[in-house]
Amino acid sequence: MALVSCSRCSPSHERLGHPVCGHNDLTRPPNLPLLSASIRVHLRFFFSPRIAVRFRYAKNSPIIAPLPPHWLRGNSVFSVTIVAISSVFKGYIVSVTAVIGLQWGDEAKGKIVDLLTDQHQIVVRYQGGNNAGHTVKFEGKTYKLSLLPTGILRPGVTSVIATGVVINPQALLKEMDGVRAQGVEIGKQLLISDRAHVIMPYHMAEEAVLEKHQKGDAIGTTMRGIGTCYREKAGRSHAIRMGDLLRPATFKKRLTEILEFKNQMLSALDPDFVPFKLDEIYNNYMSYTDQLRNNIIDTTSYLHNAVGEGKSLLFEGAQGSLLDLDHGTFPYVTSSNSSGAGIHNGSGLPERLITRMIGVVKAYTTRVGGGPCPTELLDETGEHIRKEGNEFGTVTGRPRRCGWFDAVATRYGAMVSGVDCIALMLLDVLSKLPEVKICEAYEIHGQRTQNFPSHVEDLAAAKPIYRTVQGWQTDITSVTKLKDLPAGARAYVDTVAEIMQKPVHIVSVGPDRAQTILD
């Protein structure tokens, strides 16, 4: 197979002969030896289609390259050619997986990340702050994580808090102490980006003042300074990053300038405001820095080097795709790109490296805070789902709004994030209901549509059009195979897959790791 030059790619690269060029093609640096022998290998990627990979190799020429995402999607057996990109033979293919919530958050992503962590060497949190939460049950213990990646619970796994996360150092240290108290060791396997932005006390004070002035139109924030820190990041002039904390003189100079402005502004907005003291904040943050100093590095370079060395990565999303700042139900969204679209800018690794994208959904819909929720149930059924699913926020404790599964909204989340398959969570919560419903379309201003509206006013006007599935009214928490699910439960899973136009490869029937059906 001849190598030809590529006009669309960097001049320093060539591509294997192929009728279509583009960023989805597998490229290789020039002057590497063409691989000589041909071997056909069948690989089974966990939660991914069975694929056949044909590669050629020569002595001292390694085989290690992430497969472009479009080669891993679908269910057919196919073959591709892999070329050498490293100097040491590894004997395996780099696996880069992403786990993304497709609804308004709280989809039980933590359980899926926990299941997948054993197959990956690095777990990466790439956006959000301590407004997100994962509950993970592991070895008889329940861990509530907020900033820490789920990989922190596994010895030998490196956990990365990447560039796109905003960090409250005090909250992070408190969470670390809590996990340590449960017997988890945290050392240098936790890496924190020096580019990550820092939440300061005035961010929380500012957010509280702004939310109070919203009155009846409050967005419903967690009051943890997440949004105001991200706004500072975009504004740049008053932003502080973790790397700044490692330079005390620089940090103190910037803090002095910022506090002068913030104290004046907050005093004007809130007559009860007590001005912040420079020395108090400076000393506190220097104390936090002393405890985190050995963990703060350039994570972008680290992650690229890890991929080059053939290490497997797992990206752990926070919140959900419908809360994405750009693609969600604006303005009732979070302050970061919480869909799969946020992985690139939040970590520094391009999306093309991701070999599998798993979309996580609940078997029903929940939402916290303001904003339209077309399938919300304000009746006994909604309260039943809330109690059965223990639908109260991991971080805030707020009761979640509950409703039927909204396939219109969730399919949109899957489209934006580019998922390959679905993990359907908390199916057991619906087991006592005589019938269950799935929203397959909306009626908006008299028109039926399966497209998710881009404006919040149209979403507020949406009337759900349901498809009803007979309930199963049977305990399914011990079921381990799809074929053993009751007819109603299996019909529900199949209906979700049909409307979502994505295969359901994972079904959760209980909170424990063992209560998971893998297709």
VEXPA-103008 format. One record per residue (C-alpha): x, y, z; residue in three letters. Coordinates in steps of 0.5 Angstrom, whole numbers, padded with zeros to 4 digits, always signed. Each point is the difference from the previous one (the first is absolute). Layout:
N
XYZALA ...
% end
This chain:
519
+0000+0000+0000MET +0003+0006-0002ALA +0001+0007+0004LEU -0002+0006-0003VAL +0000+0007+0002SER -0005+0003+0003CYS -0002+0008-0002SER -0005+0000+0006ARG +0004-0002+0006CYS +0007+0003+0002SER +0006-0001-0005PRO +0004-0004+0005SER -0005-0006+0000HIS -0002-0005-0006GLU -0006-0004+0000ARG -0002-0007-0002LEU -0003+0000-0007GLY -0007+0001+0001HIS -0006+0003-0005PRO -0002+0005+0005VAL +0005+0004+0005CYS -0002+0004+0006GLY +0002+0000+0007HIS -0004-0007+0001ASN +0006-0003-0004ASP +0005-0003+0004LEU +0007+0003-0001THR +0007-0001+0001ARG +0006+0004+0000PRO +0005-0001-0006PRO +0006-0004+0000ASN -0003-0006+0005LEU +0001-0007-0003PRO -0006-0003-0004LEU -0002-0006+0004LEU +0002-0006-0003SER -0004-0006+0002ALA -0008+0000+0000SER -0004-0003+0006ILE -0007+0000+0001ARG -0003+0000+0007VAL -0006+0000+0003HIS -0001+0005+0006LEU -0006+0001+0005ARG -0001+0007+0003PHE -0004+0000+0006PHE -0006+0003-0002PHE +0002+0001-0007SER -0002-0004-0006PRO +0005-0006-0002ARG +0005+0003-0005ILE +0005-0004-0004ALA +0006+0004-0001VAL +0006-0001-0005ARG +0007+0002+0001PHE +0006-0001-0002ARG +0007+0001+0004TYR +0007-0001-0001ALA +0006-0001+0005LYS +0000+0006+0005ASN -0006+0003-0003SER -0005+0001+0005PRO -0008+0000-0001ILE -0003+0005+0004ILE -0005+0005-0002ALA -0007+0002+0002PRO -0005-0002-0005LEU -0004+0005-0003PRO -0007+0001+0003PRO -0004-0002-0007HIS +0003-0006+0000TRP -0002-0003+0006LEU -0007+0002-0001ARG -0005-0005-0002GLY -0001-0007+0001ASN +0003-0003-0006SER +0007-0004-0001VAL +0005+0004-0004PHE +0007+0001-0001SER +0005+0006+0001VAL +0007+0001-0001THR +0004+0002+0006ILE +0007+0003-0001VAL +0006+0001+0005ALA +0000+0007+0004ILE +0005-0002+0006SER +0007-0003+0001SER -0002-0005+0005VAL -0004-0006-0002PHE -0006+0000+0005LYS -0005-0006-0004GLY -0006+0004+0002TYR -0005+0005-0003ILE -0001+0007+0004VAL -0007+0000+0003SER -0002+0007+0001VAL -0008+0000+0003THR -0004+0005+0002ALA -0006+0000+0005VAL -0005+0005-0002ILE -0007+0002+0004GLY -0005+0001-0006LEU -0006+0003+0005GLN +0000+0006+0005TRP +0005-0003+0004GLY +0000-0005+0006ASP -0001-0006-0005GLU +0005-0005+0005ALA +0006+0001-0005LYS +0004-0002+0006GLY -0002-0007+0000LYS +0002-0001-0007ILE +0007+0004+0001VAL +0001-0005+0006ASP -0001-0006-0004LEU +0004+0003-0006LEU +0006+0002+0005THR +0003-0007+0000ASP +0001+0000-0007GLN +0004+0007+0000HIS +0006+0003+0002GLN -0002+0007+0001ILE -0007+0003+0002VAL -0001+0007-0003VAL -0005+0006+0003ARG +0000+0005-0005TYR -0005+0005+0002GLN -0005+0003+0005GLY +0002+0001+0008GLY -0003-0002+0007ASN -0007+0001-0003ASN +0000-0007-0003ALA +0000-0007+0004GLY +0001-0007-0001HIS -0002-0005+0005THR +0004-0007-0001VAL -0002-0006+0004LYS +0007-0004+0000PHE +0002-0006+0005GLU -0006+0001+0005GLY +0001+0007+0000LYS -0003+0006-0002THR +0004+0006-0003TYR -0002+0007-0002LYS +0004+0003-0005LEU +0000+0007-0002SER +0007+0003-0003LEU +0004-0006+0001LEU -0001-0005-0006PRO -0003-0007+0001THR +0007-0003-0002GLY +0003+0002+0007ILE -0004-0006+0003LEU +0005-0005-0004ARG +0007-0001+0002PRO +0005+0001-0006GLY -0005+0004-0004VAL +0002+0008-0001THR -0006+0005+0001SER +0001+0006-0004VAL -0004+0007+0002ILE +0001+0003-0007ALA +0000+0007-0002THR -0007+0001-0001GLY -0002-0001+0007VAL -0001+0006+0005VAL +0003-0002+0007ILE -0001+0002+0007ASN +0006-0002+0003PRO -0003+0000+0007GLN -0006-0004-0003ALA +0005-0005-0003LEU +0004-0001+0006LEU -0006-0001+0004LYS -0002-0006-0005GLU +0006-0003+0000MET +0000+0000+0008ASP -0007-0003+0000GLY +0003-0006-0005VAL +0006-0001+0003ARG -0004-0001+0007ALA -0004-0006-0004GLN +0007-0003-0001GLY +0002+0003-0007VAL +0007+0002-0001GLU +0001+0006-0004ILE +0007+0002-0002GLY +0004+0002-0007LYS -0005-0004-0004GLN -0005+0006+0001LEU +0002+0005-0005LEU -0003+0007-0001ILE +0001+0005-0006SER +0004+0006+0002ASP -0004+0003-0006ARG -0007-0001+0004ALA -0003+0006+0003HIS -0001+0001+0007VAL -0006+0002+0004ILE +0001+0005+0005MET -0005+0003+0006PRO -0002+0006-0004TYR -0003-0005-0005HIS -0005-0003+0004MET -0002+0007+0003ALA -0001+0003-0007GLU -0004-0006-0002GLU -0005+0001+0006ALA -0001+0007-0001VAL -0001-0001-0007LEU -0005-0006+0001GLU -0004+0004+0005LYS -0001+0006-0005HIS -0003-0005-0005GLN -0006-0001+0005LYS -0005-0004-0004GLY +0004-0002-0006ASP +0006-0003+0004ALA +0004-0005-0004ILE +0001-0004+0006GLY +0007-0001+0001THR +0004-0004+0006THR +0003+0007+0003MET +0007-0003-0001ARG +0003+0005-0004GLY +0000-0004-0006ILE -0003+0004-0005GLY +0003+0007+0002THR +0007-0004+0000CYS -0001-0002-0007TYR -0002+0007-0002ARG +0006+0003+0003GLU +0004-0005-0004LYS -0003+0003-0006ALA +0001+0007+0002GLY +0007-0002+0001ARG +0002+0006+0004SER -0002-0002+0007HIS +0001-0008-0001ALA +0005-0004+0004ILE +0003-0007-0002ARG +0003-0005+0004MET +0006+0001-0003GLY +0000+0007+0003ASP -0001-0003+0007LEU +0007-0003-0001LEU +0003+0007+0000ARG -0001+0004+0006PRO +0002+0007-0002ALA -0004+0000-0006THR -0006-0003+0003PHE +0000+0005+0006LYS +0001+0006-0005LYS -0006-0003-0004ARG -0004-0001+0006LEU +0001+0007+0002THR -0002+0003-0006GLU -0006-0004-0001ILE -0003+0001+0007LEU +0000+0007+0000GLU -0005+0000-0006PHE -0004-0006+0003LYS -0001+0003+0007ASN -0002+0007-0004GLN -0005-0004-0004MET -0003-0004+0005LEU -0001+0005+0005SER -0004+0004-0005ALA -0004-0006-0002LEU -0001-0002+0007ASP -0001+0005+0006PRO +0001-0006+0005ASP +0007-0002-0003PHE +0006-0001+0004VAL +0006+0002-0004PRO +0005-0006-0001PHE +0007+0000+0003LYS +0006+0000-0004LEU +0005-0004+0005ASP -0006-0005+0002GLU -0001-0002-0007ILE +0007+0000-0002TYR +0003-0004+0006ASN -0006-0005-0001ASN +0001-0002-0007TYR +0008+0000+0001MET -0002-0006+0006SER -0004-0003-0005TYR +0005+0000-0006THR +0005-0003+0005ASP -0004-0006+0001GLN -0001-0001-0008LEU +0007+0003-0002ARG +0002-0007-0002ASN -0006-0002-0004ASN +0000+0007-0005ILE +0003-0002-0007ILE -0001+0002-0007ASP -0006-0005-0001THR +0000+0001-0008THR +0007-0002-0001SER -0001-0006+0005TYR -0006-0003-0004LEU +0003+0001-0007HIS +0006-0004+0003ASN -0004-0005+0003ALA -0004-0001-0007VAL +0007+0000-0004GLY +0002-0006+0005GLU -0006-0004-0001GLY -0004+0001+0007LYS -0007+0000+0000SER -0004+0006+0002LEU -0008+0000+0002LEU -0003+0007+0000PHE -0005+0001+0006GLU -0005+0005-0002GLY -0004+0005+0005ALA -0007+0002+0000GLN -0004-0002-0007GLY +0000+0002-0007SER -0006+0004+0001LEU +0003+0005+0005LEU +0006+0001-0005ASP +0001+0008+0000LEU +0000+0000-0008ASP -0005-0006-0002HIS -0004+0000+0006GLY -0007+0003+0003THR +0003+0007+0000PHE +0000+0004+0005PRO -0002-0006+0005TYR +0007-0003-0001VAL +0006-0001+0003THR +0006+0004-0001SER +0005-0005-0004SER -0001-0004-0006ASN -0003-0006+0003SER -0001-0004-0006SER +0005-0004-0004GLY +0002+0006-0004ALA +0003+0002+0007GLY +0006-0005+0000ILE +0004+0003-0005HIS +0001+0007+0003ASN -0001-0003+0007GLY +0006-0005-0001SER +0004+0003-0005GLY -0001-0007-0004LEU -0003+0000-0007PRO -0007-0004+0000GLU +0003-0004-0006ARG +0004-0004+0005LEU -0007-0003+0003ILE -0001-0007-0002THR -0007-0001+0004ARG -0005+0005+0003MET -0005-0002+0004ILE -0006+0004+0002GLY -0003-0001+0007VAL -0008+0001+0001VAL -0005-0002+0005LYS -0006-0004-0001ALA -0004+0006+0001TYR +0002+0008+0000THR +0002+0004+0006THR +0002+0007+0001ARG +0002+0005+0005VAL -0001+0008+0000GLY -0004+0004-0005GLY -0001-0001-0007GLY -0005-0004-0004PRO -0001-0007+0001CYS -0006-0003-0005PRO -0001-0007+0003THR +0000+0003+0007GLU -0005-0004+0005LEU -0003+0004+0005LEU -0004-0006+0003ASP +0000-0006+0004GLU +0004-0003-0006THR +0006+0005+0000GLY +0000+0000+0008GLU +0001-0008+0000HIS +0005+0000-0005ILE +0004+0005+0004ARG -0001-0004+0006LYS +0002-0007-0003GLU +0006+0004-0004GLY +0002+0004+0006ASN +0000+0006-0004GLU +0004+0005+0004PHE +0006+0003-0002GLY +0007-0003+0002THR +0003+0007+0001VAL -0006+0004+0002THR -0005-0004+0003GLY -0005+0003-0004ARG -0006-0004-0002PRO +0000-0001-0008ARG -0006+0001-0004ARG -0002-0007-0003CYS -0004-0002-0007GLY +0000-0005-0005TRP +0006-0002-0005PHE +0000+0006-0005ASP +0003-0003-0006ALA +0000+0006-0004VAL +0004+0004+0005ALA +0005-0006+0001THR +0001-0002-0007ARG +0002+0008-0001TYR +0005-0001+0005GLY +0003-0007-0003ALA +0000+0004-0007MET +0004+0006+0003VAL +0005-0005+0004SER +0000-0005-0006GLY -0001-0006+0004VAL +0001-0007-0002ASP -0004-0004+0005CYS -0005+0001+0006ILE +0001-0002+0007ALA -0008+0000+0003LEU +0001+0001+0007MET -0005-0001+0006LEU -0005-0004-0004LEU -0002-0003+0007ASP -0003+0006+0002VAL -0006-0001-0005LEU -0001-0007+0002SER -0006+0001+0005LYS -0004+0004-0006LEU -0006-0003-0003PRO +0002+0004-0007GLU +0006+0004-0002VAL +0000+0006-0005LYS +0006+0002-0005ILE -0001+0007-0003CYS +0001-0001-0008GLU -0001+0007-0002ALA -0003+0007+0002TYR -0006+0004-0003GLU +0003+0007+0000ILE -0005+0006-0002HIS -0005-0006-0003GLY +0006-0003-0004GLN +0003-0007+0001ARG +0007+0000+0000THR +0006-0005+0003GLN +0005+0006-0001ASN +0002+0003+0007PHE -0001+0007+0000PRO +0006+0005+0000SER -0004+0005+0004HIS -0003-0001+0007VAL -0007+0004-0001GLU -0001-0006-0005ASP +0002-0005+0005LEU -0004+0003+0005ALA -0006-0001-0005ALA +0001-0007-0002ALA -0005-0005+0001LYS +0003-0007+0001PRO -0003-0006-0005ILE +0001-0006+0004TYR +0001-0008-0002ARG -0003-0004+0005THR +0003-0007+0002VAL -0003-0005+0005GLN +0003+0000+0007GLY +0004-0006+0002TRP -0002+0000+0008GLN +0006-0005+0002THR +0006+0001+0003ASP +0006+0000-0005ILE +0006+0002+0005THR +0003-0007-0001SER -0001-0001-0007VAL +0007+0000-0004THR -0002-0001-0007LYS -0004+0004-0005LEU -0004-0007-0002LYS -0002-0001+0007ASP -0004+0007+0001LEU -0007+0000+0001PRO -0004+0001-0007ALA -0002+0007+0002GLY +0007+0002+0002ALA +0003-0003-0006ARG -0005+0004-0004ALA +0002+0006+0003TYR +0007-0001-0001VAL -0001-0001-0007ASP -0005+0006-0001THR +0006+0004+0003VAL +0005-0002-0005ALA -0005+0000-0006GLU -0002+0008+0001ILE +0007+0002+0002MET +0003-0004-0006GLN +0006-0002+0004LYS +0001-0007+0003PRO -0001-0001+0008VAL +0006-0004+0002HIS +0000+0001+0007ILE -0006-0001+0005VAL +0000+0002+0007SER -0005-0004+0005VAL +0003+0002+0007GLY +0005+0005+0003PRO +0005-0006+0001ASP +0006-0001-0006ARG -0003-0007+0000ALA -0007+0002-0002GLN +0002+0002-0007THR -0002-0004-0006ILE +0005+0001-0006LEU -0002-0002-0007ASP 
% end
